[in-house]
Amino acid sequence: MKTLSENACFGGTQGVYSHASEACNCEMTFAVYLPPQAKEGPVPVLWYLSGLTCTHENAMIKAGAQAWAAEAGIALVFPDTSPRGEGVADDEAYDLGQGAGFYVDATETPWAPHFQMWRYITDELPKLLFRNFDLLEEAQGITGHSMGGHGALTIAMTYPERYKSVSAFAPIANPSGSDWGQKQLRAYLGEDPARWQRHDASILMADRGFPGHVLIDQGADDQFLDLLKPEALADAIARRRQPATFRMQAGYDHSYFFVATFMEDHISHHADILHGL
Protein backbone atom coordinates (compact mmCIF):
# COMPACT_ATOMS: atom_id res chain seq x y z
CA MET A 1 0.00 0.00 0.00
CA LYS A 2 1.32 3.44 -0.97
CA THR A 3 0.52 6.66 0.86
CA LEU A 4 -0.32 9.34 -1.73
CA SER A 5 -1.25 12.07 0.75
CA GLU A 6 -2.22 12.66 4.38
CA ASN A 7 -3.71 15.91 5.67
CA ALA A 8 -4.88 17.07 9.07
CA CYS A 9 -8.68 17.40 8.99
CA PHE A 10 -11.03 18.28 11.89
CA GLY A 11 -8.53 16.91 14.39
CA GLY A 12 -8.10 13.67 12.47
CA THR A 13 -6.35 12.63 9.25
CA GLN A 14 -7.63 12.49 5.69
CA GLY A 15 -5.44 10.09 3.74
CA VAL A 16 -5.35 8.90 0.13
CA TYR A 17 -3.70 5.58 -0.69
CA SER A 18 -3.16 3.19 -3.59
CA HIS A 19 -2.37 -0.47 -3.97
CA ALA A 20 -2.05 -3.19 -6.57
CA SER A 21 -5.44 -4.88 -6.67
CA GLU A 22 -5.58 -8.59 -7.42
CA ALA A 23 -9.36 -8.46 -7.87
CA CYS A 24 -9.31 -5.60 -10.40
CA ASN A 25 -5.91 -6.46 -11.89
CA CYS A 26 -4.72 -2.85 -11.75
CA GLU A 27 -3.65 -0.10 -9.36
CA MET A 28 -6.59 1.10 -7.25
CA THR A 29 -6.89 4.30 -5.21
CA PHE A 30 -8.98 4.85 -2.09
CA ALA A 31 -9.29 7.39 0.71
CA VAL A 32 -9.65 6.92 4.48
CA TYR A 33 -10.63 9.53 7.05
CA LEU A 34 -9.56 8.74 10.61
CA PRO A 35 -11.30 10.88 13.25
CA PRO A 36 -9.38 12.26 16.24
CA GLN A 37 -10.76 9.44 18.43
CA ALA A 38 -8.70 6.97 16.36
CA LYS A 39 -5.60 8.21 18.17
CA GLU A 40 -6.92 6.55 21.32
CA GLY A 41 -7.98 3.21 19.84
CA PRO A 42 -10.03 1.46 17.13
CA VAL A 43 -13.15 3.20 15.83
CA PRO A 44 -16.22 2.14 13.82
CA VAL A 45 -16.03 2.55 10.06
CA LEU A 46 -18.53 3.83 7.49
CA TRP A 47 -18.07 2.91 3.83
CA TYR A 48 -19.16 5.53 1.29
CA LEU A 49 -19.70 4.26 -2.27
CA SER A 50 -19.78 6.94 -4.95
CA GLY A 51 -21.83 7.25 -8.11
CA LEU A 52 -21.32 7.33 -11.86
CA THR A 53 -18.27 9.23 -13.16
CA CYS A 54 -16.91 9.69 -9.62
CA THR A 55 -13.60 8.65 -8.09
CA HIS A 56 -12.62 8.38 -4.41
CA GLU A 57 -12.18 12.14 -4.51
CA ASN A 58 -15.73 13.41 -5.12
CA ALA A 59 -17.28 12.54 -1.77
CA MET A 60 -14.02 13.12 0.08
CA ILE A 61 -14.05 16.75 -1.06
CA LYS A 62 -17.74 17.58 -1.64
CA ALA A 63 -19.85 15.61 0.85
CA GLY A 64 -18.85 17.48 4.01
CA ALA A 65 -18.65 14.17 5.84
CA GLN A 66 -15.41 14.59 7.80
CA ALA A 67 -16.72 17.23 10.20
CA TRP A 68 -19.63 15.03 11.24
CA ALA A 69 -17.46 11.88 11.33
CA ALA A 70 -15.01 13.65 13.64
CA GLU A 71 -17.84 14.64 15.95
CA ALA A 72 -19.30 11.13 15.88
CA GLY A 73 -15.98 9.30 16.21
CA ILE A 74 -16.25 7.10 13.13
CA ALA A 75 -13.84 6.51 10.25
CA LEU A 76 -14.83 6.97 6.60
CA VAL A 77 -13.70 4.92 3.61
CA PHE A 78 -14.06 6.30 0.07
CA PRO A 79 -13.23 3.64 -2.56
CA ASP A 80 -12.98 4.33 -6.28
CA THR A 81 -15.93 3.39 -8.49
CA SER A 82 -14.13 1.16 -10.99
CA PRO A 83 -10.77 -0.15 -12.16
CA ARG A 84 -8.74 2.30 -14.23
CA GLY A 85 -5.58 2.56 -16.28
CA GLU A 86 -3.94 1.34 -19.43
CA GLY A 87 -5.42 -1.91 -20.67
CA VAL A 88 -8.64 -1.53 -18.66
CA ALA A 89 -11.74 -1.74 -20.88
CA ASP A 90 -13.78 1.43 -21.28
CA ASP A 91 -16.74 2.81 -23.22
CA GLU A 92 -17.45 6.19 -24.79
CA ALA A 93 -20.61 6.53 -22.69
CA TYR A 94 -20.23 7.96 -19.19
CA ASP A 95 -22.45 5.27 -17.66
CA LEU A 96 -20.44 2.20 -18.69
CA GLY A 97 -16.82 1.24 -18.18
CA GLN A 98 -14.32 3.29 -16.20
CA GLY A 99 -16.12 5.30 -13.52
CA ALA A 100 -19.17 3.04 -13.81
CA GLY A 101 -18.32 -0.29 -12.21
CA PHE A 102 -21.83 -0.73 -10.72
CA TYR A 103 -20.37 -2.78 -7.84
CA VAL A 104 -20.71 -6.13 -9.62
CA ASP A 105 -18.26 -8.86 -10.67
CA ALA A 106 -18.32 -8.83 -14.47
CA THR A 107 -18.44 -12.16 -16.28
CA GLU A 108 -18.58 -10.84 -19.85
CA THR A 109 -15.99 -9.72 -22.41
CA PRO A 110 -14.26 -7.25 -22.33
CA TRP A 111 -15.10 -6.38 -18.73
CA ALA A 112 -14.35 -9.57 -16.78
CA PRO A 113 -10.52 -9.22 -16.50
CA HIS A 114 -10.77 -6.02 -14.43
CA PHE A 115 -14.35 -5.17 -13.42
CA GLN A 116 -14.57 -7.20 -10.21
CA MET A 117 -15.88 -4.40 -8.01
CA TRP A 118 -18.13 -6.57 -5.83
CA ARG A 119 -15.20 -8.74 -4.79
CA TYR A 120 -12.98 -5.69 -4.43
CA ILE A 121 -15.37 -3.84 -2.10
CA THR A 122 -16.54 -6.81 -0.05
CA ASP A 123 -13.32 -8.82 0.19
CA GLU A 124 -10.01 -7.40 -0.99
CA LEU A 125 -10.22 -3.79 0.20
CA PRO A 126 -11.63 -4.68 3.67
CA LYS A 127 -8.75 -7.10 4.26
CA LEU A 128 -6.26 -4.39 3.30
CA LEU A 129 -7.97 -1.81 5.51
CA PHE A 130 -8.14 -3.91 8.64
CA ARG A 131 -4.49 -4.92 8.25
CA ASN A 132 -3.33 -1.32 7.98
CA PHE A 133 -5.74 0.82 10.03
CA ASP A 134 -7.00 0.56 13.59
CA LEU A 135 -10.69 0.02 12.78
CA LEU A 136 -13.43 -2.02 14.44
CA GLU A 137 -14.21 -4.80 11.99
CA GLU A 138 -17.33 -5.71 13.96
CA ALA A 139 -18.71 -2.15 13.63
CA GLN A 140 -19.11 -1.44 9.92
CA GLY A 141 -21.81 0.58 8.16
CA ILE A 142 -22.26 1.36 4.50
CA THR A 143 -23.81 4.19 2.51
CA GLY A 144 -23.56 5.69 -0.96
CA HIS A 145 -24.98 8.00 -3.58
CA SER A 146 -26.77 7.04 -6.82
CA MET A 147 -24.85 4.06 -8.28
CA GLY A 148 -23.12 3.94 -4.89
CA GLY A 149 -26.48 3.88 -3.11
CA HIS A 150 -27.35 0.88 -5.26
CA GLY A 151 -24.09 -0.76 -4.21
CA ALA A 152 -24.52 0.05 -0.53
CA LEU A 153 -28.03 -1.38 -0.35
CA THR A 154 -27.29 -4.56 -2.30
CA ILE A 155 -24.08 -5.25 -0.37
CA ALA A 156 -25.71 -4.59 3.03
CA MET A 157 -28.65 -6.87 2.28
CA THR A 158 -26.28 -9.58 1.04
CA TYR A 159 -23.97 -9.37 4.08
CA PRO A 160 -26.19 -8.23 6.97
CA GLU A 161 -23.97 -9.98 9.50
CA ARG A 162 -21.09 -7.69 8.48
CA TYR A 163 -22.75 -4.33 7.85
CA LYS A 164 -24.69 -3.31 10.93
CA SER A 165 -26.11 -0.12 9.41
CA VAL A 166 -27.08 1.04 5.92
CA SER A 167 -28.32 4.20 4.25
CA ALA A 168 -28.42 5.66 0.75
CA PHE A 169 -28.69 8.97 -1.06
CA ALA A 170 -30.78 8.83 -4.26
CA PRO A 171 -29.94 5.18 -4.99
CA ILE A 172 -30.44 3.50 -8.34
CA ALA A 173 -33.22 1.53 -6.71
CA ASN A 174 -34.44 -0.84 -9.41
CA PRO A 175 -31.65 -1.30 -11.98
CA SER A 176 -33.10 -4.42 -13.56
CA GLY A 177 -36.18 -2.35 -14.42
CA SER A 178 -34.40 0.83 -15.53
CA ASP A 179 -32.26 2.10 -18.39
CA TRP A 180 -29.76 2.90 -15.62
CA GLY A 181 -29.11 -0.74 -14.89
CA GLN A 182 -30.37 -2.89 -17.71
CA LYS A 183 -27.64 -1.60 -20.03
CA GLN A 184 -24.86 -2.09 -17.48
CA LEU A 185 -26.05 -5.37 -15.99
CA ARG A 186 -26.44 -6.83 -19.48
CA ALA A 187 -22.95 -5.66 -20.45
CA TYR A 188 -21.27 -6.91 -17.26
CA LEU A 189 -23.33 -10.00 -16.41
CA GLY A 190 -24.88 -11.18 -19.67
CA GLU A 191 -28.38 -11.53 -21.04
CA ASP A 192 -30.04 -13.59 -18.29
CA PRO A 193 -32.10 -11.19 -16.11
CA ALA A 194 -32.05 -13.75 -13.28
CA ARG A 195 -28.35 -12.95 -12.81
CA TRP A 196 -29.18 -9.27 -12.37
CA GLN A 197 -31.58 -9.75 -9.47
CA ARG A 198 -28.93 -10.12 -6.74
CA HIS A 199 -27.87 -6.59 -7.68
CA ASP A 200 -31.31 -5.00 -7.53
CA ALA A 201 -32.11 -3.30 -4.22
CA SER A 202 -35.88 -3.39 -4.72
CA ILE A 203 -35.85 -7.12 -5.43
CA LEU A 204 -33.52 -7.84 -2.51
CA MET A 205 -35.65 -5.69 -0.22
CA ALA A 206 -38.80 -7.63 -1.12
CA ASP A 207 -36.95 -10.95 -0.84
CA ARG A 208 -34.87 -10.56 2.32
CA GLY A 209 -34.82 -6.97 3.65
CA PHE A 210 -32.32 -5.78 6.22
CA PRO A 211 -32.29 -6.64 9.94
CA GLY A 212 -31.86 -3.01 11.03
CA HIS A 213 -33.39 0.37 10.29
CA VAL A 214 -32.73 1.67 6.75
CA LEU A 215 -32.40 5.38 5.93
CA ILE A 216 -33.04 6.64 2.37
CA ASP A 217 -33.00 10.26 1.20
CA GLN A 218 -34.17 11.12 -2.31
CA GLY A 219 -34.39 14.56 -3.88
CA ALA A 220 -37.92 15.22 -5.09
CA ASP A 221 -36.53 17.46 -7.85
CA ASP A 222 -33.88 14.94 -8.90
CA GLN A 223 -33.40 15.18 -12.65
CA PHE A 224 -32.88 11.40 -12.83
CA LEU A 225 -35.98 10.24 -10.94
CA ASP A 226 -37.30 8.16 -13.85
CA LEU A 227 -33.99 6.27 -13.99
CA LEU A 228 -33.59 5.86 -10.23
CA LYS A 229 -37.11 4.46 -9.66
CA PRO A 230 -37.42 5.28 -5.94
CA GLU A 231 -41.07 4.21 -6.00
CA ALA A 232 -40.02 0.59 -6.60
CA LEU A 233 -37.87 0.57 -3.47
CA ALA A 234 -40.48 2.42 -1.41
CA ASP A 235 -43.09 -0.15 -2.48
CA ALA A 236 -40.79 -3.05 -1.54
CA ILE A 237 -40.11 -1.46 1.86
CA ALA A 238 -43.83 -1.06 2.49
CA ARG A 239 -44.74 -4.58 1.36
CA ARG A 240 -42.04 -6.12 3.52
CA ARG A 241 -42.86 -3.78 6.42
CA GLN A 242 -39.16 -3.04 6.66
CA PRO A 243 -38.18 -0.63 9.44
CA ALA A 244 -37.08 2.34 7.38
CA THR A 245 -37.14 6.09 6.93
CA PHE A 246 -37.68 7.04 3.27
CA ARG A 247 -37.67 10.79 2.73
CA MET A 248 -38.52 12.62 -0.50
CA GLN A 249 -36.75 15.94 -0.02
CA ALA A 250 -38.60 18.79 -1.75
CA GLY A 251 -36.48 21.08 -3.91
CA TYR A 252 -33.35 18.89 -3.94
CA ASP A 253 -31.72 17.46 -7.06
CA HIS A 254 -29.08 14.76 -7.65
CA SER A 255 -26.02 16.87 -6.84
CA TYR A 256 -23.54 16.83 -3.99
CA PHE A 257 -25.31 19.90 -2.60
CA PHE A 258 -28.13 17.45 -1.82
CA VAL A 259 -25.74 14.89 -0.34
CA ALA A 260 -23.96 17.46 1.83
CA THR A 261 -27.27 18.83 3.13
CA PHE A 262 -28.31 15.51 4.65
CA MET A 263 -24.89 14.05 5.45
CA GLU A 264 -25.16 14.91 9.14
CA ASP A 265 -28.36 12.87 9.41
CA HIS A 266 -26.71 9.87 7.74
CA ILE A 267 -23.56 10.03 9.86
CA SER A 268 -25.73 10.21 12.99
CA HIS A 269 -27.84 7.26 11.79
CA HIS A 270 -24.75 5.09 11.42
CA ALA A 271 -22.94 6.36 14.52
CA ASP A 272 -25.92 5.64 16.79
CA ILE A 273 -26.06 2.05 15.60
CA LEU A 274 -22.30 1.37 15.39
CA HIS A 275 -21.48 2.85 18.79
CA GLY A 276 -24.40 0.98 20.31
CA LEU A 277 -23.10 -2.46 19.36
Phi, psi and chi 1 to 4 in degrees:
 res  aa     phi    psi   chi1   chi2   chi3   chi4
   1 MET       -  133.1 -169.9 -178.4   78.4      -
   2 LYS  -107.9  138.4  -57.6  172.3 -173.2  174.4
   3 THR   -89.7  116.6  -60.6      -      -      -
   4 LEU   -90.0  -35.3  -57.3 -177.4      -      -
   5 SER  -165.4  152.9   64.6      -      -      -
   6 GLU  -144.4  128.5  -72.3 -176.4  -26.1      -
   7 ASN  -132.5  140.3  -61.1   91.9      -      -
   8 ALA   -63.6  138.0      -      -      -      -
   9 CYS  -155.2  113.1 -177.4      -      -      -
  10 PHE    48.7   43.0  -65.9  102.7      -      -
  11 GLY    82.9   -8.9      -      -      -      -
  12 GLY  -113.9 -154.2      -      -      -      -
  13 THR  -133.8  127.3  -57.3      -      -      -
  14 GLN  -101.5  114.1  176.9   61.9   67.2      -
  15 GLY  -114.9  153.2      -      -      -      -
  16 VAL  -127.0  133.8  178.9      -      -      -
  17 TYR  -138.0  160.6  -49.8   91.5      -      -
  18 SER  -137.9  161.0   69.4      -      -      -
  19 HIS  -159.8  160.5   70.3  112.1      -      -
  20 ALA   -81.2  114.5      -      -      -      -
  21 SER   -90.3  125.3  167.6      -      -      -
  22 GLU   -73.4  -39.0 -179.1  179.8  -15.7      -
  23 ALA   -63.0  -46.6      -      -      -      -
  24 CYS   -95.6   -4.7  -64.2      -      -      -
  25 ASN    57.1   41.5 -166.8   25.0      -      -
  26 CYS  -166.6  175.8   66.2      -      -      -
  27 GLU   -78.2  130.1 -167.6   81.1    0.2      -
  28 MET  -119.2  144.9  -66.3  -68.7  -73.5      -
  29 THR  -115.1  142.3  -58.2      -      -      -
  30 PHE  -148.7  163.2   64.4   95.5      -      -
  31 ALA  -123.6  147.5      -      -      -      -
  32 VAL  -133.2  129.3  176.5      -      -      -
  33 TYR  -105.5  123.3  175.2   68.6      -      -
  34 LEU  -105.4  121.0  -65.6  175.7      -      -
  35 PRO   -73.2  168.0   32.1  -37.4      -      -
  36 PRO   -59.1  -28.3   14.7  -27.6      -      -
  37 GLN   -65.1  -20.7  -65.4   85.5  -17.2      -
  38 ALA   -67.0  -17.4      -      -      -      -
  39 LYS   -69.4  -19.8  -61.3  170.1 -174.8  175.1
  40 GLU   -99.7  -12.9  -54.3  -60.4  -34.9      -
  41 GLY   158.5  179.4      -      -      -      -
  42 PRO   -64.7  146.4   20.8  -30.2      -      -
  43 VAL  -127.0  157.8  -67.2      -      -      -
  44 PRO   -61.4  163.2  -20.3   31.6      -      -
  45 VAL  -133.9  136.3   56.5      -      -      -
  46 LEU  -115.7  121.0  175.8   60.9      -      -
  47 TRP   -83.7  135.3  -65.9   77.0      -      -
  48 TYR  -121.3  114.1 -177.6  100.4      -      -
  49 LEU   -98.8  126.6  -54.6 -174.3      -      -
  50 SER   -89.7  172.5  -69.5      -      -      -
  51 GLY  -100.3 -172.1      -      -      -      -
  52 LEU   -52.5  138.6  -72.1  167.4      -      -
  53 THR    73.4   -5.5   74.7      -      -      -
  54 CYS   -84.6  162.3  -67.2      -      -      -
  55 THR  -118.8 -168.7   69.4      -      -      -
  56 HIS   -60.9  -21.7   69.1  -79.3      -      -
  57 GLU   -79.3  -30.9 -164.4  171.4   39.8      -
  58 ASN   -57.6  -56.9  -65.5   71.4      -      -
  59 ALA   -69.5  -35.3      -      -      -      -
  60 MET   -57.1  -37.6 -178.8 -177.1   77.9      -
  61 ILE   -94.2  -38.0  -67.5  174.7      -      -
  62 LYS  -101.9  -18.8  -62.9  179.2  179.2  179.1
  63 ALA   -82.1  -15.8      -      -      -      -
  64 GLY    66.4   27.2      -      -      -      -
  65 ALA   -81.3  -28.6      -      -      -      -
  66 GLN   -64.3  -38.1  -68.1   91.9  -22.2      -
  67 ALA   -61.4  -43.5      -      -      -      -
  68 TRP   -73.5  -35.0  -54.7  117.8      -      -
  69 ALA   -66.4  -36.9      -      -      -      -
  70 ALA   -64.7  -41.9      -      -      -      -
  71 GLU   -65.6  -38.2 -175.5  174.8  -51.3      -
  72 ALA   -85.8  -15.3      -      -      -      -
  73 GLY    73.9   40.9      -      -      -      -
  74 ILE  -128.2  148.6   62.5  174.0      -      -
  75 ALA   -84.5  156.4      -      -      -      -
  76 LEU  -122.7  139.9  -57.3  169.9      -      -
  77 VAL  -122.0  127.2 -179.8      -      -      -
  78 PHE  -117.6   93.4  -54.5  100.9      -      -
  79 PRO   -76.3  167.0  -10.2   25.7      -      -
  80 ASP   -76.3  169.0 -157.8  -12.0      -      -
  81 THR   -98.0   -5.4   55.8      -      -      -
  82 SER  -170.6  167.0   78.8      -      -      -
  83 PRO   -68.5  157.2   25.2  -33.1      -      -
  84 ARG  -147.4  164.4  -60.1  177.2 -167.9  -88.5
  85 GLY   117.2  177.8      -      -      -      -
  86 GLU   -63.2  133.2 -174.1  177.0   -8.7      -
  87 GLY    88.2   -6.9      -      -      -      -
  88 VAL   -87.4  127.9  176.4      -      -      -
  89 ALA   -58.3  148.9      -      -      -      -
  90 ASP  -148.0  174.1 -158.7    6.7      -      -
  91 ASP  -140.4  152.3 -169.3   89.0      -      -
  92 GLU   -66.5  -27.8  -68.1 -177.7   -3.0      -
  93 ALA   -75.2  146.0      -      -      -      -
  94 TYR   -71.5  -19.6   73.8   93.6      -      -
  95 ASP  -103.2   21.0   57.9   -5.0      -      -
  96 LEU  -149.2  142.0 -174.4   67.3      -      -
  97 GLY    89.3 -144.9      -      -      -      -
  98 GLN   -62.5  128.6  -65.5 -173.3   35.6      -
  99 GLY    90.0   -1.1      -      -      -      -
 100 ALA  -142.3   53.9      -      -      -      -
 101 GLY   -72.5  -19.8      -      -      -      -
 102 PHE    60.0   11.0  -98.4   75.3      -      -
 103 TYR    55.9   45.8  -55.3  102.0      -      -
 104 VAL  -128.3  165.8  -58.2      -      -      -
 105 ASP  -100.3  106.3  -75.3  -15.8      -      -
 106 ALA   -66.9  141.6      -      -      -      -
 107 THR  -114.6   -7.7   58.3      -      -      -
 108 GLU  -106.5  154.3  -55.2  -58.4  -59.9      -
 109 THR   -74.1  139.1  -56.4      -      -      -
 110 PRO   -96.6   16.6   37.5  -36.6      -      -
 111 TRP   -86.3  -30.3  -47.5  106.8      -      -
 112 ALA   -56.5  -37.7      -      -      -      -
 113 PRO   -62.1  -23.2  -25.9   36.5      -      -
 114 HIS  -127.1  -31.8  -63.5   95.1      -      -
 115 PHE   -85.5   73.7  -78.4   72.9      -      -
 116 GLN  -117.5   56.5  -57.0  -65.5  -50.7      -
 117 MET   -72.8  -30.7  -73.2  -58.8  -66.4      -
 118 TRP   -61.9  -50.4 -179.4  -85.1      -      -
 119 ARG   -65.0  -37.8  179.6  157.7   59.6  100.0
 120 TYR   -62.6  -47.4  178.1   69.7      -      -
 121 ILE   -74.2  -36.5  -65.3  -64.8      -      -
 122 THR   -94.2  -13.3   64.5      -      -      -
 123 ASP  -130.8  -63.5 -177.8   44.7      -      -
 124 GLU   -67.9  -50.9 -175.7  178.3   25.4      -
 125 LEU   -66.0  -41.1 -173.4   54.1      -      -
 126 PRO   -57.5  -42.4  -25.6   34.7      -      -
 127 LYS   -61.0  -41.8  -71.2  177.2  179.3  175.8
 128 LEU   -63.8  -43.3 -177.7   71.3      -      -
 129 LEU   -62.3  -48.9  -77.3  172.0      -      -
 130 PHE   -74.4  -16.1  -67.9  114.0      -      -
 131 ARG   -77.8  -29.8  -77.7 -160.8  -53.5  -92.5
 132 ASN  -111.7  -12.5  -71.9  -81.2      -      -
 133 PHE  -130.9  149.8  -61.4   93.1      -      -
 134 ASP   -86.6   81.0 -158.9    9.0      -      -
 135 LEU  -121.0  152.6  -54.7  171.8      -      -
 136 LEU   -86.2  104.7  -70.6  170.4      -      -
 137 GLU   -63.3  -29.2 -169.3  169.3   -0.7      -
 138 GLU   -81.9   -0.8   66.5  -86.2   19.3      -
 139 ALA  -129.1   73.3      -      -      -      -
 140 GLN  -115.3  136.7  -62.9 -176.9   65.0      -
 141 GLY  -123.4  167.0      -      -      -      -
 142 ILE  -145.5  138.8 -169.7  165.9      -      -
 143 THR  -144.7  176.4 -172.7      -      -      -
 144 GLY   177.3  170.7      -      -      -      -
 145 HIS  -121.4  130.0  173.1 -130.3      -      -
 146 SER    61.1 -116.6 -166.1      -      -      -
 147 MET   -56.8  -34.9  179.4 -175.9   71.8      -
 148 GLY   -70.6  -32.0      -      -      -      -
 149 GLY   -64.9  -39.9      -      -      -      -
 150 HIS   -57.3  -48.6  138.5   80.6      -      -
 151 GLY   -63.3  -43.0      -      -      -      -
 152 ALA   -61.3  -46.1      -      -      -      -
 153 LEU   -66.3  -44.9  -69.0  168.7      -      -
 154 THR   -68.7  -38.2   56.2      -      -      -
 155 ILE   -68.3  -43.8  -71.7  170.9      -      -
 156 ALA   -63.3  -40.6      -      -      -      -
 157 MET   -74.5  -20.3  -74.7 -172.4  -80.7      -
 158 THR   -83.3  -33.2  -58.0      -      -      -
 159 TYR  -125.0   61.9  -61.7  106.5      -      -
 160 PRO   -67.5  -20.9   26.3  -35.6      -      -
 161 GLU   -73.3  -20.4   71.5  -72.7  -11.5      -
 162 ARG   -95.8  -47.4 -178.1 -171.4  -52.4  177.4
 163 TYR   -96.6  110.9  -57.7   96.4      -      -
 164 LYS   -83.4  -15.8  -52.1  -57.3 -175.8 -175.8
 165 SER  -143.9  150.9   58.9      -      -      -
 166 VAL  -148.4  144.1   63.2      -      -      -
 167 SER  -150.9  171.8   70.8      -      -      -
 168 ALA  -156.0  146.4      -      -      -      -
 169 PHE  -107.2  119.2  -59.8   85.7      -      -
 170 ALA    44.1   56.0      -      -      -      -
 171 PRO   -70.8  150.1   29.0  -37.1      -      -
 172 ILE   -69.9  100.4  -60.6  175.5      -      -
 173 ALA   -88.3  -22.6      -      -      -      -
 174 ASN  -144.4   63.3 -176.0 -150.3      -      -
 175 PRO   -61.5  -31.6   20.4  -32.1      -      -
 176 SER   -71.6  -10.4   65.7      -      -      -
 177 GLY  -115.2   16.7      -      -      -      -
 178 SER  -135.5  153.5  167.7      -      -      -
 179 ASP   -64.7  -24.5  -71.8  -18.1      -      -
 180 TRP   -89.2   79.2 -101.5    6.1      -      -
 181 GLY   153.7  -55.1      -      -      -      -
 182 GLN   -58.2  -45.1  -69.7  179.6  -13.3      -
 183 LYS   -59.7  -48.5  169.0 -174.1  174.9  179.1
 184 GLN   -74.4  -42.6  -66.3   85.0   -4.0      -
 185 LEU   -66.3  -35.4  -64.7  175.3      -      -
 186 ARG   -65.3  -44.7 -179.7  176.4  -71.6  108.9
 187 ALA   -64.7  -43.0      -      -      -      -
 188 TYR   -84.6  -35.2  -65.6  141.8      -      -
 189 LEU  -115.4   -7.5  -59.2  177.6      -      -
 190 GLY   100.0 -174.5      -      -      -      -
 191 GLU   -82.6  -17.5  -66.0  -68.9  -21.6      -
 192 ASP   -78.2  110.3 -176.2    2.0      -      -
 193 PRO   -60.8  -23.1  -22.9   34.2      -      -
 194 ALA   -62.0  -28.1      -      -      -      -
 195 ARG   -77.7  -16.2  -61.1  175.6   65.4 -174.7
 196 TRP   -82.6  -22.7  -52.3   -9.8      -      -
 197 GLN   -65.6  -30.7  -66.8 -175.9    1.4      -
 198 ARG   -70.3   -6.6   67.0 -176.1  -70.1 -110.9
 199 HIS  -116.9   27.6  -62.8  -71.2      -      -
 200 ASP  -121.5  113.1 -170.0  -54.1      -      -
 201 ALA   -63.1  -35.8      -      -      -      -
 202 SER   -67.8  -40.3  -64.3      -      -      -
 203 ILE   -68.3  -44.1  -68.1  172.5      -      -
 204 LEU   -64.1  -37.8  -70.9  176.1      -      -
 205 MET   -62.6  -45.1  178.7   60.5   69.9      -
 206 ALA   -66.3  -33.4      -      -      -      -
 207 ASP   -83.0  -41.9 -179.1   54.3      -      -
 208 ARG  -135.6  -26.6   63.7 -178.5   72.1  173.4
 209 GLY    65.8 -163.3      -      -      -      -
 210 PHE  -135.0  140.0 -175.4   73.2      -      -
 211 PRO   -70.7  -13.1   21.8  -31.7      -      -
 212 GLY  -114.2 -171.8      -      -      -      -
 213 HIS   -81.8  132.2 -168.5   95.2      -      -
 214 VAL  -104.8  136.3  177.5      -      -      -
 215 LEU  -115.2  125.8  172.8   60.8      -      -
 216 ILE  -128.2  129.5  -50.7  -71.6      -      -
 217 ASP  -117.2  133.3  -87.2  -52.1      -      -
 218 GLN  -135.3  127.9  170.2   63.8   61.9      -
 219 GLY   -69.8  127.4      -      -      -      -
 220 ALA   -70.8  -20.6      -      -      -      -
 221 ASP  -105.6   23.0  -72.4   -0.6      -      -
 222 ASP   -62.2  127.5 -166.9  -48.1      -      -
 223 GLN   -71.3   -8.8   59.4  -89.7   45.7      -
 224 PHE  -113.2   21.0  -57.6  115.2      -      -
 225 LEU   -54.4  -42.0  -87.1  177.9      -      -
 226 ASP   -66.0  -24.4  -69.7  -17.8      -      -
 227 LEU   -87.9  -31.4  -65.8  166.9      -      -
 228 LEU   -76.3  -34.4  -60.4  170.3      -      -
 229 LYS    55.7   55.9  -66.0 -168.8  174.3  -65.5
 230 PRO   -62.9  -26.6   24.0  -34.9      -      -
 231 GLU   -64.2  -30.3   65.6  -80.8    0.8      -
 232 ALA   -66.8  -42.7      -      -      -      -
 233 LEU   -70.0  -41.7 -178.9   57.9      -      -
 234 ALA   -60.7  -39.9      -      -      -      -
 235 ASP   -65.6  -41.6 -179.7   64.6      -      -
 236 ALA   -65.3  -39.5      -      -      -      -
 237 ILE   -61.3  -44.4  -73.0  171.0      -      -
 238 ALA   -66.6  -44.6      -      -      -      -
 239 ARG   -66.2  -33.9  -73.9 -172.1  -71.9  111.6
 240 ARG   -83.1  -13.9 -173.0  168.3 -177.0   82.8
 241 ARG    59.0   42.5  -60.9  177.7 -179.7  175.8
 242 GLN   -71.7  129.2  167.0   71.8   42.1      -
 243 PRO   -59.6  116.2  -22.9   33.9      -      -
 244 ALA  -160.9  155.3      -      -      -      -
 245 THR  -117.9  116.6  -59.7      -      -      -
 246 PHE  -119.8  110.9 -164.9  116.6      -      -
 247 ARG  -115.3  123.1  -53.9 -171.5  -63.5 -165.6
 248 MET   -90.8  113.6  -65.0  -65.3  -65.2      -
 249 GLN   -96.2  107.7  -60.1  -71.8    5.2      -
 250 ALA   -60.2  134.0      -      -      -      -
 251 GLY    88.3   -9.0      -      -      -      -
 252 TYR   -98.4  143.1  -73.2   91.8      -      -
 253 ASP  -103.7 -152.2   59.6   14.5      -      -
 254 HIS   -97.0    5.4 -159.7   67.5      -      -
 255 SER   -82.2  174.7   70.1      -      -      -
 256 TYR   -72.7  -13.3  -95.8   93.6      -      -
 257 PHE   -63.8  -39.1  -63.1  110.4      -      -
 258 PHE   -64.6  -48.3  155.4   68.6      -      -
 259 VAL   -59.4  -48.2  173.7      -      -      -
 260 ALA   -63.6  -32.2      -      -      -      -
 261 THR   -62.3  -38.4  -60.8      -      -      -
 262 PHE  -108.8   10.2  -60.1  103.3      -      -
 263 MET   -63.1  -39.3 -179.2   56.5   72.2      -
 264 GLU   -57.6  -43.4  179.9 -175.3    7.3      -
 265 ASP   -61.1  -40.3  -69.1   -8.3      -      -
 266 HIS   -72.1  -42.0  -75.5 -112.0      -      -
 267 ILE   -59.2  -43.9  -64.0  -75.0      -      -
 268 SER   -63.4  -41.1  -65.0      -      -      -
 269 HIS   -56.1  -48.5  166.4   79.5      -      -
 270 HIS   -71.7  -42.2  -69.1  -82.7      -      -
 271 ALA   -62.9  -41.5      -      -      -      -
 272 ASP   -58.7  -40.9  -72.2  -11.7      -      -
 273 ILE   -75.2  -47.1  -65.2  168.3      -      -
 274 LEU   -69.2  -36.3  -61.8  177.2      -      -
 275 HIS   -77.0  -17.7  -78.6  -57.5      -      -
 276 GLY   -88.8    0.6      -      -      -      -
 277 LEU   -70.1      -  -66.3  173.5      -      -
